């Protein structure tokens, strides 16, 4: 077997770490609980099922305390390991216990006598949030390797151990060939790429942030009927046992569980995570986790305690706190210490911004002490360089102030309705808070937007547009230009070019309709250009997709004539529009729509157009015609709904915009 040397600072030494006391082990376990559970979850086989895998990971970590030494002598004062710093021997001991237990559980995935380990959940199925393509590919790759390889991969990528230290740990827990497991893990790591760590930090591999769904309700009802009598007998016996074993007066309270300790830590401002000031410039994860804590009140523990208390209670028994949340945002208390982004005075209020990995929280209280506080929550679980570039800290009649990300070098305000007018520079304080960005008036006389440029230090030196729709994070605006002759398919791009600004000038008046709907990004896709009959110019067909944080999207198809002042004409779908749809996204790249149009001469036409991949367009019903290509124009006096179909090579028939949903609903 290959000999592995030990490197300083890895937390592993040739001699196994000394067995800690139970107090030491519990304190370290509570501090690093999400980290250890994620490690166990990654090692366990996916074949367990998502629910059992989550519960088993929690059970293995909690059971790791059983081997700690019992406390002897007088009880020491409660201690908590330092939050920041290298892993100590207690964490190394716990990590080895968790890896060993997870490997044993992977070899024997059956629960003894069919009984689940604690914690147990009845009536609900728990599973982590769904990830994207990268997470799904990695999950499939991990399912195809042995538990030993998954353990080596987790130790190298998640825990950041050197190959020598990981091999030593694997050998210590009984892996027969750690060198082979490490080689396979390195091969897997190379296949995943440089972003392996960020993928593992996603929702797909986070067993501490889970979703809940009911079990089979009918089967559960039948089982409940069959066990009702037994439950009654057990209730009587349990009551008698409780009365018999009830502790005497004055007995010390039972020790706090890991869950209650974790909740207490999450509400303690001493444990707030504070990112180093320059972390953003040297990390591959440029998002809200890279924001440093800024503001004049970041050391005000009383203020931070009030903010955390309001969040933990969710308003609750504090009638002076008004709680709001964007659609789809959980209002549950924090499960672990959050990250502090900002604390300081802004426009007559003291504002605290927090981030728990999946949500943004804004707490504001008046500086005068008069009036109630406000607690706002919004989703931010997939924020990136653009969608995590600014957070609203204040709103007044003058407009909204934003706290800019540390990677934003330049900021300006521009009117989307006037693309030819240069953007006006926006002043920013030392803490990163902007001057007010004006609100859009209700009559669409102007639509202000924030234009920012990221720093060259993150090799993302580009400008992009952000529109304020009244939520904590502004909306990222992008643009997909129309296909050109012989040009390859184009992906969404930033709308700060001359053509992009001109395109958004025609759609900007529709943005206020999205206020308060939880939108994170809006893309305007010009999927077709059509030469109009009678030499009336060229029309543009657009599909505007407004994506929300929870995966839903509002999709609108429109027809724009050659006169830019006329604005877009919506193409109404014949049926109800679905809340979840891939239309006009990278997973729904084909669209076909039609509308009636009257030429300047008074002649009536039916026009239709499809995206670049269509080879034929056919109209059925009041208008009947077939053409080769992507556009159709038929002179007609007919009225009524026209059914459209298009041919897409390799995928079959494409129905007109909204028609598939109508058919599905009718059935």
CORHU-V432746 format. One record per residue. N is the residue number from 0. RES is the residue in three letters. SS is DSSP state (A for helix, B for strand, O for the rest). OMEGA is omega in radians with two decimals (* if undefined). Layout:
BEGIN
n->(N | N)
res->(RES | RES)
ss->(SS | SS)
omega->(OMEGA | OMEGA)
END
This chain:
BEGIN
n->(0 | 1 | 2 | 3 | 4 | 5 | 6 | 7 | 8 | 9 | 10 | 11 | 12 | 13 | 14 | 15 | 16 | 17 | 18 | 19 | 20 | 21 | 22 | 23 | 24 | 25 | 26 | 27 | 28 | 29 | 30 | 31 | 32 | 33 | 34 | 35 | 36 | 37 | 38 | 39 | 40 | 41 | 42 | 43 | 44 | 45 | 46 | 47 | 48 | 49 | 50 | 51 | 52 | 53 | 54 | 55 | 56 | 57 | 58 | 59 | 60 | 61 | 62 | 63 | 64 | 65 | 66 | 67 | 68 | 69 | 70 | 71 | 72 | 73 | 74 | 75 | 76 | 77 | 78 | 79 | 80 | 81 | 82 | 83 | 84 | 85 | 86 | 87 | 88 | 89 | 90 | 91 | 92 | 93 | 94 | 95 | 96 | 97 | 98 | 99 | 100 | 101 | 102 | 103 | 104 | 105 | 106 | 107 | 108 | 109 | 110 | 111 | 112 | 113 | 114 | 115 | 116 | 117 | 118 | 119 | 120 | 121 | 122 | 123 | 124 | 125 | 126 | 127 | 128 | 129 | 130 | 131 | 132 | 133 | 134 | 135 | 136 | 137 | 138 | 139 | 140 | 141 | 142 | 143 | 144 | 145 | 146 | 147 | 148 | 149 | 150 | 151 | 152 | 153 | 154 | 155 | 156 | 157 | 158 | 159 | 160 | 161 | 162 | 163 | 164 | 165 | 166 | 167 | 168 | 169 | 170 | 171 | 172 | 173 | 174 | 175 | 176 | 177 | 178 | 179 | 180 | 181 | 182 | 183 | 184 | 185 | 186 | 187 | 188 | 189 | 190 | 191 | 192 | 193 | 194 | 195 | 196 | 197 | 198 | 199 | 200 | 201 | 202 | 203 | 204 | 205 | 206 | 207 | 208 | 209 | 210 | 211 | 212 | 213 | 214 | 215 | 216 | 217 | 218 | 219 | 220 | 221 | 222 | 223 | 224 | 225 | 226 | 227 | 228 | 229 | 230 | 231 | 232 | 233 | 234 | 235 | 236 | 237 | 238 | 239 | 240 | 241 | 242 | 243 | 244 | 245 | 246 | 247 | 248 | 249 | 250 | 251 | 252 | 253 | 254 | 255 | 256 | 257 | 258 | 259 | 260 | 261 | 262 | 263 | 264 | 265 | 266 | 267 | 268 | 269 | 270 | 271 | 272 | 273 | 274 | 275 | 276 | 277 | 278 | 279 | 280 | 281 | 282 | 283 | 284 | 285 | 286 | 287 | 288 | 289 | 290 | 291 | 292 | 293 | 294 | 295 | 296 | 297 | 298 | 299 | 300 | 301 | 302 | 303 | 304 | 305 | 306 | 307 | 308 | 309 | 310 | 311 | 312 | 313 | 314 | 315 | 316 | 317 | 318 | 319 | 320 | 321 | 322 | 323 | 324 | 325 | 326 | 327 | 328 | 329 | 330 | 331 | 332 | 333 | 334 | 335 | 336 | 337 | 338 | 339 | 340 | 341 | 342 | 343 | 344 | 345 | 346 | 347 | 348 | 349 | 350 | 351 | 352 | 353 | 354 | 355 | 356 | 357 | 358 | 359 | 360 | 361 | 362 | 363 | 364 | 365 | 366 | 367 | 368 | 369 | 370 | 371 | 372 | 373 | 374 | 375 | 376 | 377 | 378 | 379 | 380 | 381 | 382 | 383 | 384 | 385 | 386 | 387 | 388 | 389 | 390 | 391 | 392 | 393 | 394 | 395 | 396 | 397 | 398 | 399 | 400 | 401 | 402 | 403 | 404 | 405 | 406 | 407 | 408 | 409 | 410 | 411 | 412 | 413 | 414 | 415 | 416 | 417 | 418 | 419 | 420 | 421 | 422 | 423 | 424 | 425 | 426 | 427 | 428 | 429 | 430 | 431 | 432 | 433 | 434 | 435 | 436 | 437 | 438 | 439 | 440 | 441 | 442 | 443 | 444 | 445 | 446 | 447 | 448 | 449 | 450 | 451 | 452 | 453 | 454 | 455 | 456 | 457 | 458 | 459 | 460 | 461 | 462 | 463 | 464 | 465 | 466 | 467 | 468 | 469 | 470 | 471 | 472 | 473 | 474 | 475 | 476 | 477 | 478 | 479 | 480 | 481 | 482 | 483 | 484 | 485 | 486 | 487 | 488 | 489 | 490 | 491 | 492 | 493 | 494 | 495 | 496 | 497 | 498 | 499 | 500 | 501 | 502 | 503 | 504 | 505 | 506 | 507 | 508 | 509 | 510 | 511 | 512 | 513 | 514 | 515 | 516 | 517 | 518 | 519 | 520 | 521 | 522 | 523 | 524 | 525 | 526 | 527 | 528 | 529 | 530 | 531 | 532 | 533 | 534 | 535 | 536 | 537 | 538 | 539 | 540 | 541 | 542 | 543 | 544 | 545 | 546 | 547 | 548 | 549 | 550 | 551 | 552 | 553 | 554 | 555 | 556 | 557 | 558 | 559 | 560 | 561 | 562 | 563 | 564 | 565 | 566 | 567 | 568 | 569 | 570 | 571 | 572 | 573 | 574 | 575 | 576 | 577 | 578 | 579 | 580 | 581 | 582 | 583 | 584 | 585 | 586 | 587 | 588 | 589 | 590 | 591 | 592 | 593 | 594 | 595 | 596 | 597 | 598 | 599 | 600 | 601 | 602 | 603 | 604 | 605 | 606 | 607 | 608 | 609 | 610 | 611 | 612 | 613 | 614 | 615 | 616 | 617 | 618 | 619 | 620 | 621 | 622 | 623 | 624 | 625 | 626 | 627 | 628 | 629 | 630 | 631 | 632 | 633 | 634 | 635 | 636 | 637 | 638 | 639 | 640 | 641 | 642 | 643 | 644 | 645 | 646 | 647 | 648 | 649 | 650 | 651 | 652 | 653 | 654 | 655 | 656 | 657 | 658 | 659 | 660 | 661 | 662 | 663 | 664 | 665 | 666)
res->(UNK | UNK | UNK | UNK | UNK | UNK | UNK | UNK | UNK | UNK | UNK | UNK | UNK | UNK | UNK | UNK | UNK | UNK | UNK | UNK | UNK | UNK | UNK | UNK | UNK | UNK | UNK | UNK | UNK | UNK | UNK | UNK | UNK | UNK | UNK | UNK | UNK | UNK | UNK | UNK | UNK | UNK | UNK | UNK | UNK | UNK | UNK | UNK | UNK | UNK | UNK | UNK | UNK | UNK | UNK | UNK | UNK | UNK | UNK | UNK | UNK | UNK | UNK | UNK | UNK | UNK | UNK | UNK | UNK | UNK | UNK | UNK | UNK | UNK | UNK | UNK | UNK | UNK | UNK | UNK | UNK | UNK | UNK | UNK | UNK | UNK | UNK | UNK | UNK | UNK | UNK | UNK | UNK | UNK | UNK | UNK | UNK | UNK | UNK | UNK | UNK | UNK | UNK | UNK | UNK | UNK | UNK | UNK | UNK | UNK | UNK | UNK | UNK | UNK | UNK | UNK | UNK | UNK | UNK | UNK | UNK | UNK | UNK | UNK | UNK | UNK | UNK | UNK | UNK | UNK | UNK | UNK | UNK | UNK | UNK | UNK | UNK | UNK | UNK | UNK | UNK | UNK | UNK | UNK | UNK | UNK | UNK | UNK | UNK | UNK | UNK | UNK | UNK | UNK | UNK | UNK | UNK | UNK | UNK | UNK | UNK | UNK | UNK | UNK | UNK | UNK | UNK | UNK | UNK | UNK | UNK | UNK | UNK | UNK | UNK | UNK | UNK | UNK | UNK | UNK | UNK | UNK | UNK | UNK | UNK | UNK | UNK | UNK | UNK | UNK | UNK | UNK | UNK | UNK | UNK | UNK | UNK | UNK | UNK | UNK | UNK | UNK | UNK | UNK | UNK | UNK | UNK | UNK | UNK | UNK | UNK | UNK | UNK | UNK | UNK | UNK | UNK | UNK | UNK | UNK | UNK | UNK | UNK | UNK | UNK | UNK | UNK | UNK | UNK | UNK | UNK | UNK | UNK | UNK | UNK | UNK | UNK | UNK | UNK | UNK | UNK | UNK | UNK | UNK | UNK | UNK | UNK | UNK | UNK | UNK | UNK | UNK | UNK | UNK | UNK | UNK | UNK | UNK | UNK | UNK | UNK | UNK | UNK | UNK | UNK | UNK | UNK | UNK | UNK | UNK | UNK | UNK | UNK | UNK | UNK | UNK | UNK | UNK | UNK | UNK | UNK | UNK | UNK | UNK | UNK | UNK | UNK | UNK | UNK | UNK | UNK | UNK | UNK | UNK | UNK | UNK | UNK | UNK | UNK | UNK | UNK | UNK | UNK | UNK | UNK | UNK | UNK | UNK | UNK | UNK | UNK | UNK | UNK | UNK | UNK | UNK | UNK | UNK | UNK | UNK | UNK | UNK | UNK | UNK | UNK | UNK | UNK | UNK | UNK | UNK | UNK | UNK | UNK | UNK | UNK | UNK | UNK | UNK | UNK | UNK | UNK | UNK | UNK | UNK | UNK | UNK | UNK | UNK | UNK | UNK | UNK | UNK | UNK | UNK | UNK | UNK | UNK | UNK | UNK | UNK | UNK | UNK | UNK | UNK | UNK | UNK | UNK | UNK | UNK | UNK | UNK | UNK | UNK | UNK | UNK | UNK | UNK | UNK | UNK | UNK | UNK | UNK | UNK | UNK | UNK | UNK | UNK | UNK | UNK | UNK | UNK | UNK | UNK | UNK | UNK | UNK | UNK | UNK | UNK | UNK | UNK | UNK | UNK | UNK | UNK | UNK | UNK | UNK | UNK | UNK | UNK | UNK | UNK | UNK | UNK | UNK | UNK | UNK | UNK | UNK | UNK | UNK | UNK | UNK | UNK | UNK | UNK | UNK | UNK | UNK | UNK | UNK | UNK | UNK | UNK | UNK | UNK | UNK | UNK | UNK | UNK | UNK | UNK | UNK | UNK | UNK | UNK | UNK | UNK | UNK | UNK | UNK | UNK | UNK | UNK | UNK | UNK | UNK | UNK | UNK | UNK | UNK | UNK | UNK | UNK | UNK | UNK | UNK | UNK | UNK | UNK | UNK | UNK | UNK | UNK | UNK | UNK | UNK | UNK | UNK | UNK | UNK | UNK | UNK | UNK | UNK | UNK | UNK | UNK | UNK | UNK | UNK | UNK | UNK | UNK | UNK | UNK | UNK | UNK | UNK | UNK | UNK | UNK | UNK | UNK | UNK | UNK | UNK | UNK | UNK | UNK | UNK | UNK | UNK | UNK | UNK | UNK | UNK | UNK | UNK | UNK | UNK | UNK | UNK | UNK | UNK | UNK | UNK | UNK | UNK | UNK | UNK | UNK | UNK | UNK | UNK | UNK | UNK | UNK | UNK | UNK | UNK | UNK | UNK | UNK | UNK | UNK | UNK | UNK | UNK | UNK | UNK | UNK | UNK | UNK | UNK | UNK | UNK | UNK | UNK | UNK | UNK | UNK | UNK | UNK | UNK | UNK | UNK | UNK | UNK | UNK | UNK | UNK | UNK | UNK | UNK | UNK | UNK | UNK | UNK | UNK | UNK | UNK | UNK | UNK | UNK | UNK | UNK | UNK | UNK | UNK | UNK | UNK | UNK | UNK | UNK | UNK | UNK | UNK | UNK | UNK | UNK | UNK | UNK | UNK | UNK | UNK | UNK | UNK | UNK | UNK | UNK | UNK | UNK | UNK | UNK | UNK | UNK | UNK | UNK | UNK | UNK | UNK | UNK | UNK | UNK | UNK | UNK | UNK | UNK | UNK | UNK | UNK | UNK | UNK | UNK | UNK | UNK | UNK | UNK | UNK | UNK | UNK | UNK | UNK | UNK | UNK | UNK | UNK | UNK | UNK | UNK | UNK | UNK | UNK | UNK | UNK | UNK | UNK | UNK | UNK | UNK | UNK | UNK | UNK | UNK | UNK)
ss->(O | O | O | O | O | O | O | O | O | O | O | O | O | O | O | O | O | O | O | O | B | A | A | A | A | A | A | A | A | A | A | O | A | A | A | A | A | A | A | A | A | A | A | O | O | A | A | A | O | A | A | A | A | A | A | A | A | A | A | A | A | A | A | A | A | A | A | O | B | O | O | O | O | O | O | O | O | O | O | O | O | O | O | O | O | O | O | O | A | A | A | A | A | A | A | A | A | A | A | A | A | A | A | A | A | A | A | O | O | O | O | A | A | A | O | O | O | O | O | O | O | O | O | B | B | B | B | B | O | O | O | O | A | A | A | A | A | A | A | A | A | A | A | O | O | O | A | A | A | A | A | A | A | A | A | A | A | A | O | O | O | O | A | A | A | A | A | A | A | A | A | A | O | O | O | O | O | A | A | A | A | A | A | A | A | A | A | A | A | A | A | A | O | O | O | A | A | A | A | A | O | O | A | A | A | O | O | O | O | B | B | B | B | B | O | O | A | A | A | A | A | A | A | A | A | A | A | A | A | A | A | A | A | A | A | A | A | A | A | A | A | A | A | A | A | O | O | O | O | O | O | O | O | O | O | O | O | A | A | A | A | A | A | A | A | A | O | O | A | A | A | O | B | O | B | O | O | O | A | A | A | A | O | O | O | O | O | A | A | A | O | B | O | B | O | O | O | O | O | O | A | A | A | A | A | A | A | A | A | A | A | A | A | O | O | O | O | O | O | O | B | B | B | B | B | O | O | O | O | O | O | O | O | O | O | O | O | O | B | B | B | B | B | B | B | B | O | O | B | B | B | B | B | B | B | O | O | O | B | B | B | B | B | B | B | B | O | O | O | O | O | O | B | B | B | B | B | B | B | O | O | O | O | O | O | O | O | O | O | B | B | B | B | B | B | B | O | O | B | B | B | B | B | B | O | O | O | B | B | B | B | B | B | B | B | O | O | O | O | O | O | O | O | B | B | O | O | B | O | O | O | O | B | B | O | O | B | O | O | O | O | O | O | O | O | O | O | B | B | B | B | B | B | B | O | A | A | A | O | O | O | O | B | B | B | B | B | O | O | O | O | O | O | O | B | B | B | B | B | B | O | O | O | O | O | O | O | O | O | O | O | O | B | B | O | O | O | A | A | A | A | A | A | A | A | A | A | A | A | A | A | A | A | A | O | O | O | O | B | B | B | B | B | B | B | B | B | B | B | B | B | O | A | A | A | O | O | B | B | B | B | B | B | B | B | B | B | B | O | O | O | O | B | B | B | B | B | B | B | B | O | O | O | A | A | A | O | B | B | B | O | O | O | O | O | O | O | O | O | O | O | O | O | O | O | O | O | O | O | O | O | B | B | B | B | B | B | B | O | O | O | O | O | B | B | B | B | B | B | B | O | O | O | B | B | B | B | B | B | B | B | O | O | O | B | B | B | B | O | O | B | B | B | B | B | O | O | O | O | O | O | B | B | B | B | B | B | B | O | O | O | B | B | B | B | O | O | O | A | A | A | A | A | A | A | A | O)
omega->(-3.13 | 3.11 | -3.11 | 3.04 | -3.14 | -3.14 | 3.13 | 3.02 | -3.13 | -3.11 | -3.14 | 3.10 | 3.14 | 3.02 | -3.09 | 3.12 | -3.14 | -3.14 | -3.08 | 3.01 | -3.13 | 3.10 | 3.12 | -3.11 | -3.12 | 3.13 | 3.12 | -3.14 | -3.14 | -3.12 | -3.05 | -3.05 | 3.14 | -3.14 | -3.11 | 3.13 | 3.09 | 3.11 | 3.13 | -3.12 | -3.12 | -3.12 | -3.10 | -3.09 | 3.07 | 3.14 | 3.08 | -2.98 | -3.02 | -3.12 | -3.10 | -3.13 | 3.11 | -3.10 | -3.14 | 3.11 | 3.10 | -3.11 | -3.11 | -3.14 | -3.13 | 3.13 | -3.13 | 3.10 | -2.99 | -3.07 | 3.12 | -3.12 | 3.06 | -3.12 | 3.08 | 3.13 | -3.13 | -3.11 | 3.10 | 3.07 | -3.14 | 3.13 | 3.10 | 3.12 | 3.11 | -3.09 | -3.12 | -3.12 | -3.09 | 3.12 | -3.13 | -3.11 | -3.14 | 3.09 | 3.11 | 3.11 | 3.12 | -3.13 | 3.11 | 3.11 | -3.11 | 3.13 | 3.13 | -3.12 | -3.14 | 3.10 | 3.09 | 3.14 | 3.12 | 3.09 | -3.14 | -3.02 | -3.13 | 3.05 | -3.13 | 3.09 | 3.11 | -3.10 | 3.13 | 3.06 | 3.04 | 0.03 | 3.09 | -3.13 | 3.14 | 3.06 | 3.14 | 2.99 | -3.11 | 3.09 | 3.12 | 3.10 | -3.13 | 3.10 | 3.13 | -3.11 | -3.10 | 3.14 | 3.14 | 3.13 | 3.13 | 3.10 | 3.11 | 3.13 | 3.12 | 3.13 | -3.07 | -3.12 | -3.10 | 3.08 | 3.14 | 3.10 | 3.10 | 3.12 | 3.11 | 3.12 | -3.14 | -3.13 | -3.12 | -3.03 | -3.10 | -3.05 | 3.10 | 3.14 | 3.00 | 3.12 | -3.14 | -3.11 | 3.11 | 3.11 | 3.10 | 3.13 | -3.14 | 3.11 | -3.11 | -3.12 | 2.99 | 3.08 | -3.01 | -3.09 | -3.09 | -3.13 | 3.10 | 3.11 | -3.14 | 3.10 | 3.11 | 3.12 | 3.10 | 3.08 | 3.11 | -3.14 | 3.10 | 3.14 | -3.13 | -3.14 | -3.04 | -3.09 | -3.12 | -3.11 | -3.14 | 3.09 | 3.14 | 3.11 | -3.13 | -3.06 | -3.10 | -3.08 | -3.13 | -3.13 | 3.09 | 3.06 | -2.96 | 3.01 | -3.09 | 3.06 | 3.14 | 3.03 | 3.10 | -3.01 | -3.13 | 3.13 | 3.13 | 3.14 | 3.12 | -3.14 | 3.13 | 3.13 | -3.08 | -3.06 | -3.07 | -3.10 | 3.13 | 3.13 | 3.12 | 3.12 | 3.13 | 3.12 | 3.12 | -3.13 | -3.13 | 3.12 | 3.12 | -3.13 | 3.13 | 3.13 | -3.12 | -3.03 | -3.11 | -3.10 | 3.13 | 3.11 | 3.13 | 3.13 | -3.12 | 3.14 | 3.12 | -3.14 | 3.14 | 3.10 | 3.12 | -3.12 | -3.14 | 3.09 | 3.12 | 3.12 | 3.13 | 3.11 | -3.13 | -3.14 | -3.11 | -3.11 | 3.12 | -3.05 | 3.07 | 3.14 | 3.13 | -3.11 | 3.08 | -2.99 | -3.08 | -3.12 | -3.06 | -3.06 | -3.12 | 3.11 | 3.09 | 3.13 | -3.11 | 3.13 | -3.06 | 3.11 | 3.13 | -3.14 | 3.00 | 3.07 | -3.10 | 3.14 | -3.06 | -3.05 | -3.12 | 3.10 | -3.12 | -3.07 | 3.11 | 3.10 | -3.13 | 3.10 | 3.10 | 3.13 | 3.14 | 3.12 | 3.11 | 3.11 | -3.11 | -3.12 | -3.11 | -3.03 | 3.02 | -3.12 | 3.05 | -3.10 | -3.14 | -3.13 | 3.08 | -3.04 | 3.05 | 3.13 | 3.07 | -3.10 | 3.11 | -3.11 | 3.07 | 3.12 | -3.12 | 3.11 | 3.11 | 3.13 | -3.13 | 3.13 | -3.12 | 3.11 | 3.11 | 3.14 | -3.05 | 2.99 | -3.12 | -3.13 | 3.09 | 3.03 | 3.05 | 3.10 | 2.99 | -2.99 | 3.03 | 3.07 | -3.13 | 3.12 | -3.11 | -3.14 | 3.13 | -3.07 | 2.95 | 3.14 | 3.08 | 3.07 | -3.13 | 3.06 | -3.09 | 3.12 | -3.10 | -3.08 | 3.13 | -3.12 | -3.07 | 3.09 | -3.13 | 3.07 | 3.14 | 3.10 | 3.12 | 3.11 | 3.09 | -2.98 | 3.12 | -3.13 | -3.12 | -3.09 | -3.07 | -3.10 | 3.04 | -3.06 | -3.10 | 3.09 | -3.14 | 3.11 | -3.10 | 3.06 | 3.08 | 3.12 | 3.11 | -3.13 | -3.08 | 2.99 | -3.12 | 2.94 | -3.07 | 3.07 | -3.11 | 3.14 | 3.10 | -3.12 | -3.08 | 3.10 | -3.13 | 3.09 | 3.08 | 3.09 | -3.10 | -3.14 | -3.13 | -3.06 | -3.12 | -3.13 | -3.12 | 3.09 | 3.14 | -3.09 | -3.10 | 3.14 | -3.11 | 3.14 | 3.12 | 3.14 | 3.12 | -3.13 | -3.08 | 2.88 | -3.10 | 3.00 | -3.04 | 3.06 | 3.10 | 3.09 | -3.08 | -3.08 | 3.09 | 3.01 | 3.08 | 3.08 | -3.11 | 3.07 | 3.12 | 3.07 | -3.07 | 3.09 | 3.14 | -3.04 | 3.06 | -3.14 | 3.08 | 3.11 | 3.06 | -3.04 | 3.12 | 3.13 | 3.12 | -3.06 | 3.07 | -3.14 | -3.14 | 3.08 | 3.01 | -3.13 | -3.06 | 3.13 | 3.08 | -3.04 | 3.12 | -3.12 | 3.09 | -3.01 | 3.06 | -3.07 | 3.13 | 3.13 | 3.08 | -3.12 | 3.12 | -3.11 | 3.09 | 3.11 | -3.06 | 3.11 | 3.08 | -3.13 | 3.14 | -3.03 | -3.09 | 3.07 | 3.12 | 3.14 | 3.13 | 3.10 | 3.11 | 3.12 | -3.11 | 3.08 | -3.12 | -3.09 | -2.97 | -3.09 | 3.10 | -3.10 | -3.14 | 3.10 | -3.11 | -3.09 | 3.07 | -3.11 | 3.10 | -3.10 | 3.11 | -3.11 | 3.11 | 3.11 | 3.05 | -3.10 | 3.05 | -2.97 | 3.12 | 2.96 | -3.06 | 3.03 | -3.05 | 3.08 | 3.08 | 3.11 | -3.09 | 3.13 | -3.12 | 3.10 | 3.10 | 3.08 | -3.06 | 3.00 | -3.11 | -3.09 | 3.11 | -3.07 | 3.10 | -3.11 | -3.08 | 3.04 | 3.11 | -3.14 | 2.98 | -3.07 | 3.13 | 3.09 | -3.08 | 3.09 | -3.12 | 3.12 | -3.11 | 3.14 | -3.09 | -3.10 | -3.09 | 3.11 | -3.10 | 3.04 | -3.08 | 2.99 | -3.04 | 3.07 | -3.12 | -3.12 | 3.11 | -3.12 | -3.11 | 3.10 | 3.11 | 3.13 | 3.08 | -3.06 | 3.06 | 3.03 | 3.12 | 3.10 | 3.08 | -2.96 | -3.13 | 3.13 | -3.13 | -3.10 | 3.14 | 3.13 | 3.02 | -3.11 | 3.11 | -3.13 | 3.08 | 3.12 | -3.09 | 3.12 | -3.08 | 3.14 | 2.92 | -3.11 | 3.06 | 3.13 | 3.11 | -3.14 | -2.90 | -3.04 | -3.10 | 3.10 | 3.07 | 3.05 | -3.12 | 3.08 | 3.13 | 3.07 | -3.13 | 3.08 | -3.13 | -3.13 | 3.07 | 3.11 | 2.99 | -3.12 | -3.03 | -3.07 | -3.14 | 3.05 | -3.07 | 3.06 | -3.05 | 2.98 | -3.07 | 3.02 | 3.09 | -3.06 | 3.10 | 3.08 | -3.10 | 2.97 | 3.10 | 3.13 | 3.08 | -3.10 | 3.10 | -3.13 | 3.10 | -3.01 | 3.07 | 3.13 | -3.11 | -3.08 | 3.09 | -3.07 | 3.12 | 3.12 | 3.13 | -3.14 | 3.14 | 3.14 | -3.11 | -3.11 | *)
END
